[in-house]
Amino acid sequence: MIKLNNNMDGTDKKTKVLLNLNYLFCFVLLVTLVLSFIKIPYFDSQGLLIFVSFAATAIVVLSALRSFKDKKISIDLLASIALIVSLIEREWLSTIFINLMISSAKAFTEYVKIKSHSAINSLLKMKPDKIKIKENGEIKEIKIENVKKGDLVVVELGERVPIDGTVQDGEAELDQSSLTGESEPIPKKKGDAVLSFSTVVSGNLVILAEKVGSETMFEKIVALVGESQKNKAPIYTLINKFAKWYIILTLTGSLVVYFLSKDVTLVLGLLLVSCADDVAVATPLALMSAITHSARHGAIVKGGDFLEGLSKIKAIVFDKTGTLTKGKMKVERIFNFDVSSKEVLKLAAIASYFSSHPIAKTIVYQAKKEDIKIPEVNNFEEYSGRGMTAEYRGKIIITGKLSFLENMGVKITEQQLSQINEELENGFNATLVAYDKLLKGLIILADELRPESKNTIQELMGLGIKKIAMLTGDNERVANKTAALLEINEVHANLLPADKLEYLKKYLNRKYKVAMVGDGVNDAPILAMSDIGIAMGAIGSDAAVEAADIAIMKDDLSQIPELIKIGKATIGAIKQNLLMWAILNLLGFALVFLHVIGPSGAAMYNFISDFIPIMNSLRLFR
């Protein structure tokens, strides 16, 4: 934790120093510019103009030399040549304008870097130095760095939760907006999971610390947002390559113009127009602004490459359970054969106890709700996507799908099969329960659609998504019922995890990007395989945050079309910036060639036009 915070603080301190230096340069240059037009008695404004011109140019030249030493061709090289020629030609105002443009552009970059971390860093700084823990029935204060796993942490009204853990005592409402972007308070009681940096808005809690320091979800997200700024989009790399050739061609073109015209003033004017830093600054600004905006609203985009990928999505594949549906299934009814329904539920709960599957969790929850004691089991085995077996009192319990039980040799009568098929045809999920290879009953479960699912699907189609498919391990009738409600035309049912991977491979192609949307816990392999893996409800899930390219912290499907809009807007802004840059440069060249503006006018033109693409990128930050 301390290492992470120190790294971030060090980076921010360096950024703030650079920002303040650029502010200072801008101020000095502006003052020099103003004083050059004002005649003050006994003050050598011309001398100041010359001194500042040389000093400011020296800084740009040193920056260009550093880039050259690192075998990089930067826009500072072109600016250095223009500035040196300006000094030789005694075009002092031109040097001031160009240096003012360069300092302003760098100030914008450093400003956005600081703004992108400010919200998170302000939360980190609000972390208490001391926290209260409960030990041997007494409450005492300790330093936050001394808290360890297993401590009982006491969090009272108005305080922030400093660790990830489970509520052991008390009830409260928590504001999780620092993690999810959603300010609506979440009620918490005994047994509920609690995440760091949630704020207690009512009540008090005693929490068992399970993750501390840099292991907590919040600090992992902080680190992830920091890393996301380093991943460059392909369009950014393309622009950098173009910039190198642009610099080479501009210098070559300037030499050709000089040899043909012998007009140094004309060449200088062309150089002063062409040494714009706007696209080089505006492109990373656009990407950084969009990633920061998304993070503030609870969606972590792991880099500019995935942001660009969002703008190219033409196909989206959805997992059903926990993604299009709430994933919180409920027991609708229980059918029993020669034993009580309570016994059916008990047998199913025994076999399901160690499983993490949503259906298994629902059965265990229902059994506990009905005060059914679940004894220890032996020889538990789970068959991924099919069912489970466990030994109880010397005999085997088998639970799962109809096909699984048939393969395991369970005897099913015609009457029982008729009852099972009737429930399946009605679009319900039926979990069969057998004991000693005899069918004892079936548990009917239903999963509720997310309220925003249908609108999200329709909005995605409106955004130009050509193909929307649903993959599920449920039977065809359940899958088709869900697909019909959501108006999804393509659905594949009865899939095992390996089958889902095979289906995704069929969708992947070079023509467009394919996104996979899953709950992040059970879908890690398929999320990793897709062009863009989007994990829903990733809050609290390390697997989701690590496996997905985009992690949506809250369970809200409507964020997916919003993210696509952000991706399209970002790449659109970058393309607009390129177009504006091309038009403004051509216009500037024309004005110079027609002798409408000289070197000073070209420098002023460059300074003013430079802000147009930068401001276009900054609007994404809002």
N, C-alpha and C positions, 0 to 999 in steps of 0.2 A: 504493500500500500504506500509506504513512505517513498519507495523508489519510483513508483508511478507518479505520485504527486510532485516529487522533486523534478522529474523529467519534464512534466507539463509546466511547472512553475518556471524552470530554466528556459524552456522554449518561449513562454509568454514574456518573460523578462527581456529576452533577446529581441523579440518582435516589438515590444514596447519601446526599447531603446532605438531600434531602427525607425519606428514610426515617428518618435520625437525628433530624431535627427533629420528626417525628411520634412517634418513640419518646420523645423528650424531653417533648413535650406530654402524651403518655399517662402518663408517669412523674409529672410535676408534678400532673396532674389526679387520679391515683390517690392520691398522697401527701396532696393537699388533701382528698380525700374521706375518707381514713382519719383525718386530724387533726381533721376536723370532728366526728367521733364520740368523740374522745379529749380529755379535759379535762387540759391540761398547765398547771401553775401558771405565771403571768406570761407566758403565750403567748396572743395574740389569734387563736384559730383561726377565729373568725367573720370577723374582718377579712381574713385570708388567703383565706377562702372567697369573700368579696365581690370582692376584688381579682382573683383568678384567674378568677372568673366573667365579670367585665367584660373582662379582657384576652383570654381565649379567645374570647369572643363577638365582639370586635372583629376578630379574624383571619377568622372565618367571614363576617362582614358585608363585609369588604374583598374576600373571594373572590367573594361574590355580586355585589358592585358591578362587579368586573372582568368577570364573565360577562355582566352586564347591559349593560356598555359595549360588549362584543362582540356585542350583540344576541342573547344566549343566555339562556334561562331554565333555571337549574340548580336542583338540589335544595337547594343552599346558600341560595337565596332563601327557600324555605319554612322551612328551619332557622333562618335569620336572624330571620324574623318570630317564630317560636316562642321563640327565645332572648331577643329584645328584650322580648316580653311577659312572659317568665319573670323578667327583671331588674326590670321595672316592678312585677310582683307579688311581688318579693323571694323568688322560688322558686330559691334559690341551688343547692340540690342538683339541681334539674332541669337547670339550665344546665351543671353539671359532668357529669352523665350524658350529655347530648346531645353536648357537646363531646368527651367521651371516646369516644362512638360514632363521631363523624366522624373523629377522629384515628386511631382503630383501623382503620377502613375504609380510610383513605388509606394507612396503614402497610402493610396487606395488599397493596394495589395496587402500591406501590413495591417491596415484598419480592419479589413474583412477577416483576416486571420485571427485577430483579437476578438472580433465580434462572434466568430464561429465557436470560440472556446469560452466566451464570457459567461454564458448561461450555466454551463456545466461547472466552470471554475468557481463561480459564485456560490453554487451549491456545495462544492467541496470545501470552500472556506467557511461555510456555515456549520460544518461538522464540529460537534462539541469536542473540547479538549478532554473533558471528563464525562464518564457515563456512570449510571448506577447499576449495580448488580446485587442480586439477592443471594446471600450465602449464610447457611445455617440459620435461616429464619430472620436474619438481619440484613438491612439494606446499607450498602456502603459505596462510596465513590472511588473509582479508579481511573487512571489515564486510559484513553481510548486505545492506545497502542498495546496496552496490557490485557485487553479482553481476549479470551480464547474460546475455542469450540467447547461447548458443554456448559458455559456460564449462563446463568439466568439473568437476562438483561431487563431492567425495569424502565419502561418508557411511558411518560405521563403526558397529559394534555398539552398540546403546543410543541412537543419535542419531536425530533426526527429519529427514526429508527436507524441505529448505526450498524446493524448487522443483518444478514439473512437468517431466518430461523422459523420456528413453529411456536404459535401461541400456547403457553402452558396454563395461563390464568388471565381472567379479565375479558372484557369486551370493549371494542372501540371501532370508530370509523377512521379510515386512513385516506389521505389524499396522495395518490400515486402519480400525480401529473409530471413529476420530475423524471419518471420512467416511461410513461405511456402517452403523455400529452393530454390525458383525459382527467379533468378536474373533479368529476363526480366522485364523492367519497365512497369507499368500499368498506362494507361492514366486515369485521374480523372477530372471531370467537375462538375458544379452545380447540386446538387441532388444526387451525388454518395456517397456511404458509404466509409469512410476512417478508417483504423485501426491503433492503436498505434504502434510506433516503425518502421513505414514505413519511408523511407528517400526520401525527395523531390530531384529528380535529374534534374528536369527542371521546371520552372514556380514558382508560388506562390499561396497559398490557404488561404481562410478564412473558418474555420470549426466550426460548431456548436457542442459544447461538449455535448455528450450524455452519455458517460461512462468515469469515471475518476478513478485514483488510482488503487486499486486492482480489480475493476470491469472490467477493460479493458481486451480485449482478450489476449494480450501478457502476462500480469501478471498471468492470469488464466492458460495459457500454462506453464509458469515457475513453478507454484505451482504443476501442473499436472505431469510434468517431475520429480519433486522432489518426489512426492508421488509414482510414478511408480517404483522407486528404492526399495521401501519397500515391494512391492508385490512379494512374492517368487514363483518360479515355482515349480510344484509338484516334478520334478526331483531333485531340490535343497533340498527339504524336505526329499526326499528319501535318498539322499547322506548323509545328516546330521544324519539320523537314522542309516544308514550303518556305518558311522564314529564312532558312539557310541559303536556299537557292535564290530567294528574292534579294538578299543582301549581296550575293555574288553578282547577280544580273544587274542590280542597280549600280554597283561600283564599276562594272564593265561598261554599262551604258553611259555612265557619267564620263568615263575616259574617252569613249567614242565621240560624245558630244563635244568634249573639249578639243580633241584633235581636229574635228570638223569645223568648229566655230571659233576656237581660241578665245572664247568668252568665259572668263572665270566667274563672272557675276551670274551668268545663266546656269553654269554647272552648280554653283553654290546654291542657287535657288532650288534646283532640282533635288539636290542632296537634302536640303532643309525640309522639303515637302515629304521626301521618301523615308526619313529616319523616324517615322512615327512608331511609337511603342504601344499603340492602342490595342491591336489584335493580340499581341504577346501577353498583355496584361488582362484584357477583357475575357479571354478564353478560360484561364484558370479561375478567374473571378466568378464566371457563370457557373462552373462546376462546383466550386466551393460554396457558393451562395445556395445552390439547389440542395446540396447534401446537408448543409446546416439547417435549412428550412425544414427538410424532411425529418431530421433528428429531433428538432424542437417539437414536432407533432407525433413523435413516437414511432418513426419508421427509420431503421438504420440501413442506409445504402452503403455497401462496403467499398465503393470506389466509383470514379468517373466512368470506368468501362461498363459497369452495370447500369449506371444512369443513362449512358448512351444506348445500351442494349434495350432499355425500357421503351425507347422511342422506335425501336425496330421490331417489337413483338407483333406477330401475326397469328400466333397460336398459343392458347393457354390450356393446360391440362390441370384439372382439379382432382384432388383426392376428395372423397365424399365425407367420411366420418370425421368430425372435428374441424372440418374446413367449410363445406357448404352447409353442414348441419352443426348443431351445437356440440355434438360429441358427448353429450350428457344424457345417455339413454335411461329410460325408466321402464320398470317392469309393469306391463299392462295387465297381464293375467298369467296364471299358471294352470296347466292341464296335468292331472295326475292319473296314473294307472296303477292300481292295486296298492298304492301307498298314499299317505296324506300329502297335500300340496306343500305343507311345511317341510316334510321329509324330502320332497323333490328339491326345494330351495336349499335345504341343508346340504344335500349331496352335491349340488352344483357349486355351492359356496366353498365346500371343502376342496374340490378340484380346481377352483378358480383363485384360491387364496393368494398364491404366489405369482399370478399373472399380472402384467401391466396393461393388458388389452382392455379397451373401454367397456366391452360387454362383461368381461370378468369382474371388473371393478364395480359395475352396476349391480351385479348379482351379489357380491360380497357386501356391498352397502345395504342392499335390501334385506339380506339376512341379519345383519347387525341391527337394522332398524326394527326388525321383528323379534329382537332379543334371542336370536338363535346362536347358541354357542358353537364355535367352529373349532373342532379338535385338531391337533397336529396330524399332518399327513406324512406318508412315506412314499418314496419313489414318484415324486411329481415330475411330469414331463409335459412340455408344451410343443404342439405341432403348429408352427407358424401359419396363421391364417385359416386353420382348420378346426383345432380343438385342443383339449387337454385330457390327461389321464392322471390318476392318483390312487394310491393304495389306501384302503380304509377297512379296518377289521378283517384283514386278510383277503379282501376281494377288491376288484378294480372298478373305480368310478370312471366313466367316459362321458365327457360333455363336448358339444360342438355342433357342427353342421350335419345334416342328414347323410351326405356322401361319406363323411368321416366315420360316422358310426357304422354305416353299412360296410365300409372297408375294414373296420375293426371287428366285424363278425357279430354285431348286435342284432338280436332278433326283433323284427318290427312286423306287427300284424297288419292286415289289410285295413282294418278299422283305424288303427293308429296312423297309418300312412295317409289315409283319407283326411284325417283331422289335421295332420301336418301340412299337407298340400293346400288345404282350405285357407289356413293362416298365411301361408306363403303367397297364395294368389291374391290375398287382400293387401299385400305389400308390407307385411310385418316381418320382423326378424325373429326366427324361431331357434332357440338353443335347446337341443335335445339332451336329456339326462338319462344315462343308463348305469345300472349297477349289476355286476356279475353277468354282463352281456344280455341283460334284459332291460327293455325301455321302461323307465319308471315315470317319465313325464316330459313335458316341454314347457319352456319358459318363453313367453311372448314379450318381446321388447320393442319399443318404438323410439326413434330419434327425431328430435324436432329441428326443422329447418331454421337457419338463422333468418331473422326478419329482413335483413338487408340483402340476402342472397339473390333474389329474383331481380331486384333493381340493379344490382351490381352486374349481373350477366347481361342485362339489356344495355347498360351503359358501356360495357366493354365492346359489345357489338357496334354501338354507335361510334366508338373510337377507332373502328376499322379492324378489329380482331376478326379474322376470317374463320378460324376454327376454334371451337370450345368443346372440350371433351371431359368426361368424368370417369375416373377409375375407382373401383371399389371391390372389396372382398365380399360384399353382401351378395345375396342371390339376385337373379335377374329381375324378379318381380319387384323386390324392394328398390333396386337400382332404377328400374324403369319408372316406378312411381315418383321417385325423387326427380328424375330427369324431366318427366312430363310437367311437374309443378314448376320447374325452373326454365322450361322451354330449351333444354339442352338436347340437341339431336343425336350426338354421338356418346354412347355409354358402353363401358365394358365391365362386366360383373364377374363374380366368382374368381377374383384374381388373388393369387398369393403375392407376397412382396416381390419375388423373382419375376412373376408375370408382369407386374407393373413396370419393372425396369425394361423388359422386352418390348412392351407397348410404347414406352417413351422413346425408345430407340427408333421406332418407326416414324415418329413425328419429327425427330431431329433432322434438319437438312441445312444446306448452305444458303438457301435463298432468303430465309428470314429467321428471326429469333423465336425460340419456344420457351415459354415460362411454365414452371411447375409450381403449383400452390398446394402446400400440405400443412399439417399441424406441427411439423418440425420434430416431433418426438419419435414417431414411428416411421417417418418418411425421409430420414436423413440420407440414405443411399440415392433415392430417386431425385431429391432436391439437389444433391451434389452433381448428378449426371446431366441435368437440364442446362440449357444455355443460361437461364436465370432462375435460380431457386428462391421461392418466396415462402418464408415460414410464417404462418399465422399464429397469433397469440404466443409469441416467443418469450414473453416475460416469464422469468423464472426457469427457463429451460436452457441449460448450457448447450445441449445437443443442437437445439434449433439455432441458436446464435452462431455456433461454429459451422454448421452444415450449410446454412442458407447464404445466398448472396445478398438477400434483402430480408431483414428480420422486422416484422410488424409486431410491435410490443403488445397491442391490445387486440382482442377478438373482434375485429371490424373489417369485413370484406370490402366495404366502400373505400378503404384506403388504397386498394389496388388500382382502380381507375384514376384516382387522384395522383398516384405515383407515376402512372403512365403519362398523365397530363404534364406533370413536372418534367419528366424525361423529354417529352416532345417539345415543351416550352424551352428547355435548356438548350437542346441541340438546335432548335429553331433560332434562339437568340444568338448562338455562335455563328450560324450560317448568315443571319442578318448582319452580324458584325463584320463578317468577311465581305459581304456585298457592299456595306457602307464604306468599309475601308477601301475597296477597289474604286468605287465611285468618287469618293473624296480625294483619293490620290490622283486619279485621272483628271479631275477638275483642277486640282492644285497644279499638276504638270502643265495643263492647258493655260492657266493664268500666268505661269512663269514663262512659257514659250511665247505667249502673246505680249509679254512685257507689261502685263497689267499690274503685277506685283514683283518687287525685287526681293533680295535676300531677307530683309527685315519683315516684309509682308508675308513671305513664305513661312518664316519662323512663327509669326503670329497666327497664320492660317493653320499651321501644324498644331500649335498649342490649343486653339479653339476646337478644331475638328477631332482632336484626340479624345476629348471627353464624351463624344457622342456614343461610340461603342461601349465605353466603360460604364456610362450611366445605363445603357441598355442591359448590361449584365447585372448591374446592382439591383435592378428592379426585381430580379429573382429572389433576392435576399428577403424581400418583403413578403 
